[in-house]
Amino acid sequence: MVTKNIASDQKVKAMSLVEVRTFIEHLAKENPDAKSELNYTSPYTLLVAVVLSAQATDASVNKATEKLFKVASTPSEIVALGEEGVAQYINSIGLWRAKSRNVVALSTQLLEQHDGNVPGERQALEALPGVGRKTANVVLNIAFNQSTMAVDTHIFRLGNRTGLALGKDVLAVEKALVRRIPKDLLRDSHHWLILHGRYICKARKPECWRCPATIVCHYPNKNLG
């Protein structure tokens, strides 16, 4: 499979499966303890933080939840706080009104349908207000140790740019990553890839000279410094 690279507009060939393993193993060696940069203390606070992180940076979400979770960190406490109460803690992040409404609504649904617990099944998670496939994948991966792949803009770009996983949309890239990354590396690959895309394989100017896996990357315009 060949696709146009979303960053360079040049065609990129898919990595071989051997190259995929090599790429991921190099990222793992460089950052063995990679984890989410969102702050959370439970599956529920993780879920809330991920919902709030849509179109917002992890750093901005952490600033908001640091104050919010001191006051309300369970579904019943969030429901008691109400939309306006939640809003006053998260109004520094994007789409805060809609997010406040969704956080209260999903908390209510957790209380009514799941005894206040975060479900570990995709269908039940995606039925919650404000929870889409990407959010569900993050929660399933981190809170329930499932080998899911949450594809954000960083991973979508990285997959197409490097040849790791080619696809015209996030679902296609997600399926390609799940299919092509070795099972023993898949769960942790979400963290390795998102951090690599966030800090090294950047959108405008990838810092290829810092990349530990450049030897197998198919990006034609490597920026080697």
N, C-alpha and C positions, 0 to 999 in steps of 0.2 A: 504493500500500500504506500502511495506517495501522496502527500498533501502540500499545499502552499504553507510555508512557515508564517505564522500570524505576526511575527515581528519583522521579518526580513523580506517577505513576499517572494522568497525563493523556495523551490521545492525541496522537501526534506523526506528522506527515506526512513522508514521505520527501523528501529534497532532490531537486531536479532535477539532471541531470547537469552543467549549467552551475554550479549552486551547489556541487556536489561538487568540481569543479575549483577553484573560487574558494576554498573552504574549505581544501583541501590546499595550494594556492599560498600562502595567507596563513600557514599553519603553516611552510611551507618558508622563506618570507622571514624569519620571526621566528627560526627556528632552522636555518639552512642546513647546519650541520655536525653534525646530530644523528646519534648512533651508540649502539650498545649500551653500557650502563653496566657490563656484566660485563667483567672483565679476562681476557684470553686472549692467547696468542702463536702459536697454530696452530689448524687445524680441529679437532684432537683436544682441545686444552685448552678450546676453545669448546664442543665437545660436552659435555665433562665439566661445565663450569660451568653450562650450560643445564640439564642433568639435575639438578644440585644445587640449582638455583634454584626448583624446584617447591615451592610453599608456603613460600618463604623470600625475603627481600629480596636484591636484588643486592648491597647493602652487606655483608650478613652472609656471602654466598657469597664475595665478594672477600676478606674477612678470612680465611676458611678456605683458599681456594685459594692465597693468597699464600704460606702455609706449605707446603701440599701440593705445589704445583708446583715448589718449590725442591728437593724430595726426589724427586718422581716426576712427570714431565710427558709420558711416552710410554706407550703401551699395555703394553709389556714391563715398564717400571718400576712401573706400577700393579699389574700381576699379581704381580710379585715382592714388592711391599709387602703384598699380601693384604688381605682384608676388615678384619681387626683393625687392620692398619697404616693403612689409609685412614681407618678410623673415628676414630682418635685425632686426626686433623687436621680432621674435619668434624663432630665431635660437638656443636658449638655451633649447628648449624642443624637445622631440623625434619626429621623422618623420616630421621635420619642412618644408622640401622642398615640400612634398606632401600636407601638411596642408596649406601652403601658396598658392599653386595652387588651392586647393579646396575652400579656403575662398574667393579668388578672383572670382572663377567660380560661386560659389553659390550666391555671391553678384550680379554678372552680371545677373544671372537667376532671382533673386528677382526683379531687375530693369526691366527686359524685360517681365516677366510674372506676377508679383504681385505688380506692382507700387512701388517697394521698400519696401513692407511690408512683414513680416514673416507670412506665412499662418498658420491657426489654424487647419489644417486637416492633418491627417497622410500621406495620399497618396501624397499630394503636398510637404510635408516636406521631405519624403523619396526620392522624385524625385530630390532633390537638391544634388549637388556633395558633397561627404564626409559625408552625413547624412544617417545613418542607423536607424534601429528600436529603439535601445537604446537612441540615440541622440534625435530622434523624441519624444520618451516617456518623456524625461526630459523636453523638450521645451513645450510639451502639458500640462504636469503636472504643471510646474512653471509659465509659461507665460499665459496659457489659462485655468488654474484651472480645468483641466480634471483629472479624477481618473485613471491615467495610472501608470504603474509600470516599471521603468527602471531597469533591472537586470544587474548589473555589477558583477565582480568576488566576491566582498564582499557579496552581497545579494545572489548570487548563492550558495556560501559556507554556509552562514548562514541558508538558507532555507533547505538545505540537512542535515546539521549538527544537527540542532535543531529538525527537524521533522515538521517545520512550513510549508514547501512546498517542496515536493520531485520531482526531475526531472533530467533526464539525460543530458539536455541541457538548455540553458538560456531561450529559448522560453517556454519549458515545465514548468520551475519554475515560469516564469512570469504569465502564464495562471493559474497555481495553486494558486499563491498569489492573483491574481485578483478574483478568484473564492472563495477562502477561507477566506480572510480578510473581516470583516464586512464593508459594503459600507460607513458607517459614519466615518470609520477610514482609508479608502483605500488611499485617495489622500495624506495625510500627512505621511502615512506609508513608502513611498519611502525614505523620509529623516530620519525617525527614524531607519529604517533598515540599510541604507548605513552607517550612522554614528556609529551605534552599531557594524557593521561588521568591520569598519575601525579602531575603537579605543578600542573595548572590545572583541568582538568575532573574534579575530585575527586568521590568517591562521595557524601559527606554534604553537602558545601557547595562546589559548583563556584565557582571564582573568575572569574566571567564578565567582570569588569572588567579582567582581565589577558589575556583571550582576543583574539587578533588576528583571529579569524574570526567573531566574534559576530554580524556583520551578516547572515550567511547561515545561522546556526544556528537550528533550529526549536524549541529547548527553550523551553517556554512560561513558565518561572519563572526567568528569568535573574537572577542575583545581580550587579547592577551596582555594588555598593558604596555 
